[in-house]
Amino acid sequence: MTTAWGAPVLARFPEDPRDRLRAWDASDEYLLGHLDREEVPLDGTVVVVGDRWGALATALAAYRPTQITDSWLGQEATRANLARAGVEPGTVPLLTTQDPPPGRIDVLLVRVPKSLALLEDQLLRLAPAVHAGTVVVGTGMVKEIHTSTLNLFERIIGPTRTSLAEKKARLIFCTPDPELVRPAGPWPYSYRLPDGIGAVSGRTVVNHAGVFCADRLDIGTRFFLRHLPQPSSERPGLRVVDLGCGNGVVGTAVALADPRAEVLFVDESFQAVASAQATYLANGVPGHGEFRVGDGLTGVPDSSVDLVLSNPPFHSHQATSDATAWRMFTGALRALRPGGELRVVGNRHLGYHVKLRRLFGNSEVVASDRKFVVLRAVKR
């Protein structure tokens, strides 16, 4: 990526030579070009929010910006891209959306996220650190910036306007209003689950902003909850992984149905793992739960797991991709004990059964309807 501060070589994480998706896009270039053309002073505290693969933090590394992200993969990509650019570790502070933000912000750069709720939550968390002289610039592709996006900036930070589109990207300019009375944030948000979905019927779910279907139970998970494996007296205390756990409702259902189970909740989203832990604790589960932010089953020992449950995502930010699901399935094959089971739910058109048969040598339909299918594959 060519910028006024150099031409860093950038990659997504984990790196895959077959992956043709870039680690930056036109919105990153537009923002960096604006900072250079307008000679925006960057000698104060610079905060970069939602930097997807570290393009902004790496380009501006000389100014020691603080990066705030919800993505573990994005944070690792940033770390790798900074190292590739010769930046000393620790030069760019890497924070998560769960960490306290800096107390004062002089330049706030916002890569608009897919989730409007996450944008709202982050702006509310950062607004107290913004002052009248703070330069606030957002960026995103035209398809990502809507009237509701601009309204959030206006309501939480101050008067807002947009740039002309350039290469299908757009900038957001926001003038902080110190007198603005900001609304209270609704996050984390809790609700009661419906009946008829097994062990978690009527239970509480806690969602931090940005978690998939944060204000209701999505229909895929609802279908999955009706077709989870039943506890067995012959195999007590199973080691179970809720892979891509989201708000943790699936793993919590397992723990409620079998308090002897050890459940590992894993997601690459810091907001998701925080939600899963809050959901688990809100329901007073007597079993053993472990919560981990990371890349799927990386770090889980080989042949150490009895059951993996997953509703894999089929998007990587705005890009449709099966790379995440493929890594989940290959990780499950490695981590499962012989005789262990991977059970997944997905839209019928995704064809997960083909991948499972290729990896495991078997795939069985547990349940299906017109939209979803629940599949199981056993490690031989």
N, C-alpha and C positions, 0 to 999 in steps of 0.2 A: 504494500500500500504506500503510495507516494504522498508525502505531506511536506509542509514547510519545515518540519523538524527532522526530516530524514525519511527513509523508505524501509520501515521495519518489515521483516518477513513474518507473517502471521499464520497460525494454524488453529483449527478447532481442537478440542480435546474430547476423547482420546484421538490421537492422530491416526488417520487411516489414508494411505496413499490412493485408495480407490475412491475416496470421498471428493466429489467435485465441488462441494459447497465451500464458498469462501468464508474466511473468519471476519469479514467486514462487508459493508454494503454502501450504497450511495449516500445513505443518511449519515453514516460516520464521516465520509469524505466531505459532505456538505457542511457539517458542523465544524470540522477542523479547518476547512477553508474559510469559513466565516470568522473564526477566532483570529486567523492570520490577517485577513483583509481588513478587519475592523480594529486590529491591534488591541484586542481585549487584554487588559493587564492580568497576568497569571501569577503574579508574585505573592498573592495572598493565599488563603486556604481554598484550594480547588477540590470540589467533590464531584465525582462522576458516578451517577446512579444508573444501574441497569445496563452497563457496558457488557454486551453479550459474550464476546470472546476476548475482551481485553484490548481491542483496537484503539480505543480512546485513551485508556490508561497508559498503554505502551507508547503511543505517539507523543503524549504529554509528560512522559516520565521525568523529564528534566525539571518539571515544576512540582514534583512529588505529590501528585493528586491522590486523594483518598477514594478508592473504589468501593462502592456498596452494591452487592449483588445478592440475589436469592438463589443463584445457581452454583452448586459445587463444581460442576463441569466448567462453567464459565470462569470461576475463580482459578481452577487449575490451568485452564487455557491461558489466562492472564499471567499466571506465575511462569508458565513455560515460555510465553511470548516475551515477557520481560527479560528472562534469562537469555533467550536467543538474541535479544537486542543489546546484551551486555550490561543490563541494569543490575546493580548490586541488590541482593535480597534485603527486604526491609525498606528500600527507598520509597516504594509505593505501598502505603498501608492498604491491606485488603480486608474489608469488613463485610459482614453478612447483614441481611435485613433484620436479623435478630439482635445485632450489636447496637450499643448506644452510638449515635452519630456524633460528629464533631460539634463542639459547642458554638462555633462561629464559622460561617461559610461566606466567602467573598465571591466565589464563582461557583455556580451550581449548574452542572451539565446533566441533562436527563435524557437517556435513551428510552423512549416511550415503550413500556412493556405491553405485551398482549393483553394482560389483565388490567382492566380499569380499576378494580378494587385494590390491586397492588400499587398502582400509581397513586390512588387516593391515600392509602396508608403511608406510603413513603413521603409524600408531600406533607402530610400532617406531622410526621415525625421530624422532618427537616425544617419546617417553617419557623420554629422558634429560634433557629440558628441563623436565619436569613435576616439581613438588615436592609436599610433603605438603599445602600450603595451596592448591594449584591447584584452581580450580573447573572441572570437566570435565562438559560437557553435550553430548549428541548429539541429533540430531533427524532425523526421516524420516517418511514415510507408513507406516501400519501394514503395508502389503504389502511394504515395503522392509526392515523390521526383523524378524529371525528369531532363533531361539535361537543360531545360529552367530554372528550379529552381536554379541549380548550376551557370548558366550563369548570373543570376541576382546578386547573391552574389559576383561573380567574377567582374562584371561590376561596382558594386556600392561600395563594401567594399574592395576587394582585392583577391589575389590568393586563390583558393578554392579546397578542395579535400573532399572525402567522406570516411567513415569507411566501414568495412565489415558489412554485414547485420547480425542482431541478433534478433531472434524471429520476423522476418519480419519487423524489424525497422532498421533505418540507421541514422548515425550522419553526420553532415556537419561541416567541420573545415575550417575557413576562417581567413587569416592573413591580418589585415588592412594595406592598402597602403596609407600613408598620401599624397603622390604625385598624387594619382589617380584623373583624371579629370572626374567628374561624369556628366551624362546627366541630362538635365532638366526633371522633371516629367510632364507627360501629365494630371495630375489630379488636380482639377476636370475637367471632360470632358463633353463638350456640343455638342448636335447635333439637327438638325431640324427633327421633326416628319413628317411622310408621310401624304398624303391626304387620305380622305375616312375613317377616324376613329372618326368622330364626332367633338365635340367642341375643341379638342386639335389638329386637323389637321393643320399641318404647324407650330405648336408651338415649343418652345425650351424645351429641357430636359437637366437637369444638373445631372451628376453622379459623386459621389466620388468613389474612388477605392474600389473594393470589392462588390459593389452593383450588383445584378443579372442582366446579360445582359447589362453591363454598356456602351457598344459602339453601341447598336442598340435596337430597340423595339422588345421584345420577342414575338413570335407568339401567345402565350396564352393571353397576355395582349392586343395585337392587336385585337384578337377575342372578348375579354371581352369589350373593348371600343366601339365596334359596337352594344353591347347589354346591355348598361346601362339603368336604368330607366329614363324616360323623365321627365323634370320638370312639375309640375302641378300648375295651378293658384289656384286650390282649396286647396292646401296644401303648402303655401309659407314658406320659411325659415326652411326647414327640418334640423334636426341634423343628420349629416352623418359621418360615420367612414370609412376611408380607412385603413383597418386592414391588417397589414403586408405590409405597403405602398411602400416599396422599394423606387424608385425615385419619388414617389408621382404623377405619371402621371394620375392615375385613379381619385384620389381626386381632382386634378387640373381640370380634365375634368368636374367633377360635379360642381365645383365652377364657371367655365367659363360658363357652360350651365345655371346655376341658381345662380346669385350673391347673392341672399337672403339666400342661404344655409350656414349653419355653418359646416365646415368640420374639423374633427379631424384626423390627420395623426399619425398612431401608428406603431412602428416597434421595434424589440429588438436589431437591429443593429444601432449603433451610426452613422455609415457612411450613412445608408439608410435615417434616419431622417434628417440628414444634407442635403442630396440630395433632399429630398422632399421639404424642406423649400426653398432651392435654386431654384428648379423648379417652385414652387409657386410664388416666388418673381420675377423670370425672366420673367414671363408672365403677371405681373401687374394685378393679379386677384383682383377685387374690393370687393370680399366677405370676410368672416371672417375665418381664418385658425388657427388651434392650432396644435402644434407639440410635440409629447411625445414619449420618449424612455421607453419601459417597456414590460411587459409580457402580450401581447394582451390587453384585455379590463379590466384587473385588475385595480381597482381604478375608473372606470367609474360607476357612480351611476346606480342602478337598474332602469329599465323602463324609461330611459332618452334619448334613441336614436330612430330615425325613420328608419334609413337605414344603414346597414353594408355591405360593399363591400369588397371582399377578393379573392386573388389568393393564397391559402395556400401553404406553402412549404411542401414537403414530405420527407425532409432530416433534420437530426439534426447532423451538421457537416458531417461526412462521412457515418453516419448510416441512413438507410432507416427506417422511422418511421412515423406513423400517429398521434403520441401524440400531436404534435403542432396543427395540423388541428382540432383534437378533442377538445383541449382547446379553440381554436378560436370559434368553433361552440357553445360550452356550454357557453362561455362568451357572445356571441352574444344573445343567448336565454335569458340570465339574463338581459342584458343591453337594449334590445329592448322594446319599449312600445307595449302594445297589438295592433295588426294590423301592427306592424313594420315588416320590411322585411330584411332577409339575402339573399344576392345574391353572388354566388361564381362561379368561373371558375376553371376547373381542367381537367387533362387527364381523358378520359373516363374510363380507367381501374381502377382508384382509388376508384370508387364506392361511391362517396360522397353522392349520393342519399339515400343510406341505412342508413348512419349516420344521415342525416337530418330528415328522416322519423322517426327514433327512437327518436330523440330529440324533433322535432317540431310537429310530427304527420302528416306532409305533406311535399311534395317536388314536384316541377313542373319544367319540362324542358323548359327553355326559348329559347335556341338555341343549336344546336350541329352540328359538322362536323365529319369527320372520326377520329380526334384526340382529340378534346375538347368538353366539354359540359358546358353550363351555366345553373345553377340551382337557383331556388328561393324557400325559405321557409318563411312562415309567422307565426308570433307568435300569437296564438289564445288567 
